[in-house]
Amino acid sequence: MPQYETMYILRPDLGDELTDQAIEKYQGLLRDQGAQDLDTQHRGKRRLAYEIQRHREGVYVQMNYSAPGTAVAALERSMRLSDEVIRYLTIKPEIPATNDARDEE
């Protein structure tokens, strides 16, 4: 399964309990979709570079995982429809080539 990294920003006015519930909700959604090696990092509240939906701050959360593409689509759909997420981005991180692969070229 391919590796993915999703970074999302939650509204700063949610409070600790609702923030934890939102994080658990997205972790559970990925697990239900067959994600493996789920690693979540709560980056905390930070000031945004520019205003997003009238918010100057946001709670940053980063998730690294292996999952099928359908899991990513389901996660992004859920985030898009959610009021608690103000921005999200999913990427496929590049895995650096090993020395063996370079020697074959």
PyMOL commands that place a pseudoatom at each C-alpha (Angstrom):
pseudoatom trace, name=CA, resn=MET, resi=1, chain=A, elem=C, hetatm=0, pos=[0.000, 0.000, 0.000]
pseudoatom trace, name=CA, resn=PRO, resi=2, chain=A, elem=C, hetatm=0, pos=[1.232, 3.512, -0.730]
pseudoatom trace, name=CA, resn=GLN, resi=3, chain=A, elem=C, hetatm=0, pos=[2.372, 5.877, 2.009]
pseudoatom trace, name=CA, resn=TYR, resi=4, chain=A, elem=C, hetatm=0, pos=[0.467, 9.129, 2.623]
pseudoatom trace, name=CA, resn=GLU, resi=5, chain=A, elem=C, hetatm=0, pos=[0.864, 12.166, 4.839]
pseudoatom trace, name=CA, resn=THR, resi=6, chain=A, elem=C, hetatm=0, pos=[-2.147, 14.291, 5.749]
pseudoatom trace, name=CA, resn=MET, resi=7, chain=A, elem=C, hetatm=0, pos=[-1.821, 17.621, 7.540]
pseudoatom trace, name=CA, resn=TYR, resi=8, chain=A, elem=C, hetatm=0, pos=[-4.997, 19.319, 8.667]
pseudoatom trace, name=CA, resn=ILE, resi=9, chain=A, elem=C, hetatm=0, pos=[-5.900, 22.403, 10.674]
pseudoatom trace, name=CA, resn=LEU, resi=10, chain=A, elem=C, hetatm=0, pos=[-8.742, 22.399, 13.183]
pseudoatom trace, name=CA, resn=ARG, resi=11, chain=A, elem=C, hetatm=0, pos=[-10.617, 25.476, 14.386]
pseudoatom trace, name=CA, resn=PRO, resi=12, chain=A, elem=C, hetatm=0, pos=[-8.895, 27.032, 17.421]
pseudoatom trace, name=CA, resn=ASP, resi=13, chain=A, elem=C, hetatm=0, pos=[-12.163, 27.518, 19.345]
pseudoatom trace, name=CA, resn=LEU, resi=14, chain=A, elem=C, hetatm=0, pos=[-12.987, 23.793, 19.658]
pseudoatom trace, name=CA, resn=GLY, resi=15, chain=A, elem=C, hetatm=0, pos=[-11.419, 23.191, 23.063]
pseudoatom trace, name=CA, resn=ASP, resi=16, chain=A, elem=C, hetatm=0, pos=[-9.277, 20.236, 24.118]
pseudoatom trace, name=CA, resn=GLU, resi=17, chain=A, elem=C, hetatm=0, pos=[-12.070, 17.661, 24.364]
pseudoatom trace, name=CA, resn=LEU, resi=18, chain=A, elem=C, hetatm=0, pos=[-13.579, 18.403, 20.943]
pseudoatom trace, name=CA, resn=THR, resi=19, chain=A, elem=C, hetatm=0, pos=[-10.108, 18.557, 19.381]
pseudoatom trace, name=CA, resn=ASP, resi=20, chain=A, elem=C, hetatm=0, pos=[-9.289, 15.090, 20.742]
pseudoatom trace, name=CA, resn=GLN, resi=21, chain=A, elem=C, hetatm=0, pos=[-12.652, 13.776, 19.507]
pseudoatom trace, name=CA, resn=ALA, resi=22, chain=A, elem=C, hetatm=0, pos=[-11.981, 15.135, 16.008]
pseudoatom trace, name=CA, resn=ILE, resi=23, chain=A, elem=C, hetatm=0, pos=[-8.521, 13.528, 15.917]
pseudoatom trace, name=CA, resn=GLU, resi=24, chain=A, elem=C, hetatm=0, pos=[-9.972, 10.190, 17.078]
pseudoatom trace, name=CA, resn=LYS, resi=25, chain=A, elem=C, hetatm=0, pos=[-12.732, 10.444, 14.470]
pseudoatom trace, name=CA, resn=TYR, resi=26, chain=A, elem=C, hetatm=0, pos=[-10.264, 10.778, 11.584]
pseudoatom trace, name=CA, resn=GLN, resi=27, chain=A, elem=C, hetatm=0, pos=[-7.982, 8.056, 12.958]
pseudoatom trace, name=CA, resn=GLY, resi=28, chain=A, elem=C, hetatm=0, pos=[-10.971, 5.722, 13.240]
pseudoatom trace, name=CA, resn=LEU, resi=29, chain=A, elem=C, hetatm=0, pos=[-12.112, 6.554, 9.728]
pseudoatom trace, name=CA, resn=LEU, resi=30, chain=A, elem=C, hetatm=0, pos=[-8.698, 5.613, 8.341]
pseudoatom trace, name=CA, resn=ARG, resi=31, chain=A, elem=C, hetatm=0, pos=[-8.582, 2.373, 10.347]
pseudoatom trace, name=CA, resn=ASP, resi=32, chain=A, elem=C, hetatm=0, pos=[-12.064, 1.444, 9.086]
pseudoatom trace, name=CA, resn=GLN, resi=33, chain=A, elem=C, hetatm=0, pos=[-10.842, 2.004, 5.522]
pseudoatom trace, name=CA, resn=GLY, resi=34, chain=A, elem=C, hetatm=0, pos=[-7.881, -0.365, 6.024]
pseudoatom trace, name=CA, resn=ALA, resi=35, chain=A, elem=C, hetatm=0, pos=[-5.059, 2.043, 6.879]
pseudoatom trace, name=CA, resn=GLN, resi=36, chain=A, elem=C, hetatm=0, pos=[-1.944, 0.619, 8.534]
pseudoatom trace, name=CA, resn=ASP, resi=37, chain=A, elem=C, hetatm=0, pos=[1.064, 2.099, 10.372]
pseudoatom trace, name=CA, resn=LEU, resi=38, chain=A, elem=C, hetatm=0, pos=[-1.006, 5.105, 11.494]
pseudoatom trace, name=CA, resn=ASP, resi=39, chain=A, elem=C, hetatm=0, pos=[1.171, 7.715, 13.238]
pseudoatom trace, name=CA, resn=THR, resi=40, chain=A, elem=C, hetatm=0, pos=[-0.561, 10.886, 14.455]
pseudoatom trace, name=CA, resn=GLN, resi=41, chain=A, elem=C, hetatm=0, pos=[1.277, 13.963, 15.710]
pseudoatom trace, name=CA, resn=HIS, resi=42, chain=A, elem=C, hetatm=0, pos=[-0.646, 16.729, 17.465]
pseudoatom trace, name=CA, resn=ARG, resi=43, chain=A, elem=C, hetatm=0, pos=[1.358, 19.856, 16.559]
pseudoatom trace, name=CA, resn=GLY, resi=44, chain=A, elem=C, hetatm=0, pos=[-0.624, 22.236, 18.769]
pseudoatom trace, name=CA, resn=LYS, resi=45, chain=A, elem=C, hetatm=0, pos=[-2.145, 25.657, 18.250]
pseudoatom trace, name=CA, resn=ARG, resi=46, chain=A, elem=C, hetatm=0, pos=[-0.213, 27.959, 15.926]
pseudoatom trace, name=CA, resn=ARG, resi=47, chain=A, elem=C, hetatm=0, pos=[-0.733, 31.303, 14.278]
pseudoatom trace, name=CA, resn=LEU, resi=48, chain=A, elem=C, hetatm=0, pos=[-1.748, 31.061, 10.621]
pseudoatom trace, name=CA, resn=ALA, resi=49, chain=A, elem=C, hetatm=0, pos=[0.170, 32.922, 7.915]
pseudoatom trace, name=CA, resn=TYR, resi=50, chain=A, elem=C, hetatm=0, pos=[-3.116, 34.425, 6.715]
pseudoatom trace, name=CA, resn=GLU, resi=51, chain=A, elem=C, hetatm=0, pos=[-6.732, 34.397, 7.819]
pseudoatom trace, name=CA, resn=ILE, resi=52, chain=A, elem=C, hetatm=0, pos=[-8.742, 31.276, 6.929]
pseudoatom trace, name=CA, resn=GLN, resi=53, chain=A, elem=C, hetatm=0, pos=[-12.508, 31.379, 7.483]
pseudoatom trace, name=CA, resn=ARG, resi=54, chain=A, elem=C, hetatm=0, pos=[-12.068, 34.332, 9.866]
pseudoatom trace, name=CA, resn=HIS, resi=55, chain=A, elem=C, hetatm=0, pos=[-9.529, 32.434, 12.029]
pseudoatom trace, name=CA, resn=ARG, resi=56, chain=A, elem=C, hetatm=0, pos=[-6.007, 33.729, 12.722]
pseudoatom trace, name=CA, resn=GLU, resi=57, chain=A, elem=C, hetatm=0, pos=[-4.920, 30.566, 14.609]
pseudoatom trace, name=CA, resn=GLY, resi=58, chain=A, elem=C, hetatm=0, pos=[-5.438, 26.852, 14.139]
pseudoatom trace, name=CA, resn=VAL, resi=59, chain=A, elem=C, hetatm=0, pos=[-4.664, 23.481, 15.723]
pseudoatom trace, name=CA, resn=TYR, resi=60, chain=A, elem=C, hetatm=0, pos=[-2.283, 21.543, 13.466]
pseudoatom trace, name=CA, resn=VAL, resi=61, chain=A, elem=C, hetatm=0, pos=[-2.450, 17.734, 13.241]
pseudoatom trace, name=CA, resn=GLN, resi=62, chain=A, elem=C, hetatm=0, pos=[-0.243, 15.509, 11.059]
pseudoatom trace, name=CA, resn=MET, resi=63, chain=A, elem=C, hetatm=0, pos=[-1.011, 11.875, 10.182]
pseudoatom trace, name=CA, resn=ASN, resi=64, chain=A, elem=C, hetatm=0, pos=[1.361, 9.469, 8.396]
pseudoatom trace, name=CA, resn=TYR, resi=65, chain=A, elem=C, hetatm=0, pos=[-0.084, 6.162, 7.217]
pseudoatom trace, name=CA, resn=SER, resi=66, chain=A, elem=C, hetatm=0, pos=[-0.217, 3.420, 4.588]
pseudoatom trace, name=CA, resn=ALA, resi=67, chain=A, elem=C, hetatm=0, pos=[-3.622, 3.063, 2.962]
pseudoatom trace, name=CA, resn=PRO, resi=68, chain=A, elem=C, hetatm=0, pos=[-5.413, 2.373, -0.302]
pseudoatom trace, name=CA, resn=GLY, resi=69, chain=A, elem=C, hetatm=0, pos=[-6.398, 5.416, -2.366]
pseudoatom trace, name=CA, resn=THR, resi=70, chain=A, elem=C, hetatm=0, pos=[-10.053, 4.947, -1.493]
pseudoatom trace, name=CA, resn=ALA, resi=71, chain=A, elem=C, hetatm=0, pos=[-9.230, 5.596, 2.172]
pseudoatom trace, name=CA, resn=VAL, resi=72, chain=A, elem=C, hetatm=0, pos=[-7.679, 8.956, 1.291]
pseudoatom trace, name=CA, resn=ALA, resi=73, chain=A, elem=C, hetatm=0, pos=[-10.751, 9.915, -0.741]
pseudoatom trace, name=CA, resn=ALA, resi=74, chain=A, elem=C, hetatm=0, pos=[-13.061, 9.014, 2.162]
pseudoatom trace, name=CA, resn=LEU, resi=75, chain=A, elem=C, hetatm=0, pos=[-10.905, 10.961, 4.640]
pseudoatom trace, name=CA, resn=GLU, resi=76, chain=A, elem=C, hetatm=0, pos=[-10.795, 14.078, 2.471]
pseudoatom trace, name=CA, resn=ARG, resi=77, chain=A, elem=C, hetatm=0, pos=[-14.541, 13.924, 1.817]
pseudoatom trace, name=CA, resn=SER, resi=78, chain=A, elem=C, hetatm=0, pos=[-15.199, 13.758, 5.559]
pseudoatom trace, name=CA, resn=MET, resi=79, chain=A, elem=C, hetatm=0, pos=[-12.862, 16.701, 6.205]
pseudoatom trace, name=CA, resn=ARG, resi=80, chain=A, elem=C, hetatm=0, pos=[-14.384, 18.755, 3.391]
pseudoatom trace, name=CA, resn=LEU, resi=81, chain=A, elem=C, hetatm=0, pos=[-17.890, 18.326, 4.856]
pseudoatom trace, name=CA, resn=SER, resi=82, chain=A, elem=C, hetatm=0, pos=[-16.760, 18.974, 8.438]
pseudoatom trace, name=CA, resn=ASP, resi=83, chain=A, elem=C, hetatm=0, pos=[-17.133, 22.317, 10.216]
pseudoatom trace, name=CA, resn=GLU, resi=84, chain=A, elem=C, hetatm=0, pos=[-14.190, 21.634, 12.530]
pseudoatom trace, name=CA, resn=VAL, resi=85, chain=A, elem=C, hetatm=0, pos=[-11.515, 21.356, 9.784]
pseudoatom trace, name=CA, resn=ILE, resi=86, chain=A, elem=C, hetatm=0, pos=[-10.560, 24.671, 8.181]
pseudoatom trace, name=CA, resn=ARG, resi=87, chain=A, elem=C, hetatm=0, pos=[-7.816, 23.353, 5.867]
pseudoatom trace, name=CA, resn=TYR, resi=88, chain=A, elem=C, hetatm=0, pos=[-6.288, 19.987, 4.898]
pseudoatom trace, name=CA, resn=LEU, resi=89, chain=A, elem=C, hetatm=0, pos=[-3.673, 18.624, 2.513]
pseudoatom trace, name=CA, resn=THR, resi=90, chain=A, elem=C, hetatm=0, pos=[-2.683, 15.047, 1.655]
pseudoatom trace, name=CA, resn=ILE, resi=91, chain=A, elem=C, hetatm=0, pos=[0.577, 14.190, -0.104]
pseudoatom trace, name=CA, resn=LYS, resi=92, chain=A, elem=C, hetatm=0, pos=[2.447, 11.059, -1.124]
pseudoatom trace, name=CA, resn=PRO, resi=93, chain=A, elem=C, hetatm=0, pos=[5.937, 11.582, 0.326]
pseudoatom trace, name=CA, resn=GLU, resi=94, chain=A, elem=C, hetatm=0, pos=[8.786, 10.622, -1.967]
pseudoatom trace, name=CA, resn=ILE, resi=95, chain=A, elem=C, hetatm=0, pos=[10.872, 7.743, -0.708]
pseudoatom trace, name=CA, resn=PRO, resi=96, chain=A, elem=C, hetatm=0, pos=[14.570, 8.490, -1.310]
pseudoatom trace, name=CA, resn=ALA, resi=97, chain=A, elem=C, hetatm=0, pos=[16.350, 6.104, -3.660]
pseudoatom trace, name=CA, resn=THR, resi=98, chain=A, elem=C, hetatm=0, pos=[18.816, 3.690, -2.098]
pseudoatom trace, name=CA, resn=ASN, resi=99, chain=A, elem=C, hetatm=0, pos=[22.401, 3.318, -3.301]
pseudoatom trace, name=CA, resn=ASP, resi=100, chain=A, elem=C, hetatm=0, pos=[21.529, -0.023, -4.945]
pseudoatom trace, name=CA, resn=ALA, resi=101, chain=A, elem=C, hetatm=0, pos=[18.906, 1.617, -7.149]
pseudoatom trace, name=CA, resn=ARG, resi=102, chain=A, elem=C, hetatm=0, pos=[21.350, 4.331, -8.234]
pseudoatom trace, name=CA, resn=ASP, resi=103, chain=A, elem=C, hetatm=0, pos=[24.033, 1.761, -9.114]
pseudoatom trace, name=CA, resn=GLU, resi=104, chain=A, elem=C, hetatm=0, pos=[21.679, -0.053, -11.491]
pseudoatom trace, name=CA, resn=GLU, resi=105, chain=A, elem=C, hetatm=0, pos=[21.135, 3.090, -13.562]
for i in range(1, 105): cmd.bond("trace and resi %d" % i, "trace and resi %d" % (i + 1))
show_as sticks, trace
zoom trace
